[in-house]
């Protein structure tokens, strides 16, 4: 499921990405990934996770011009990606609006890569090409 959202705080507005969440102290990374999808799509959507392990990890170094209140004392962040697949049910449109999602879709790999290429360029899209 691809979403168009400003959840990452992009200054130029919403962009296509994947649902994301920061894990709470009492949940695993996989549970956080499942919650990210449910927060956008609703609890009625049945999902299946083929593995407990992340399929990839992206290490993103913070820009040195980023305000201190955002980056704190950190050098960057690790983003863990889990495969979460559709099983049953339907997306709850009200949940998508509540989660500040401008648009969403069941996108094929090529469609997601095309959207990311248009917004962020071929270099950023290459990550989605090899990951999905």
Steps between C-alpha positions, in 0.01 A plus 500: 500500500647833397383820665536864407562686824696777662580274796874537439476878532604571141508877442374467142182322612362150480690224326462129432646269762412196710303502827733548797496511879745541785489193727371545853703348787258206532489388135734330256609653170262265318209608720586864426494424125160333533370795703625743233285328238197469730525870598468596133272226370282417800463198725268319255785446254651155538875493447759223493870528585707222343798560731594637842819645352526828310547462126741795493638780711575852383745715697430869442753760613344826617573815303736726696261793445210317664377681813638362827149437642441248221833317494593536869831333578458242226707448185214350303234234510453135407179419320391135505274381217272199546298322237133535593261353247128541444290200609131595539268793556500853369661833582299727728500840325427679829819358653704625205366853546557482877863393439554806273545289189428698184481196273568128511507207264589139454802573285707256300878536533523684167226746599667583833838545333343727236332721763819529709705577186265786409518648851855434618702385201651176377752468784229481770279280282780244464456406867131417443586315176733256676302476824152423365 
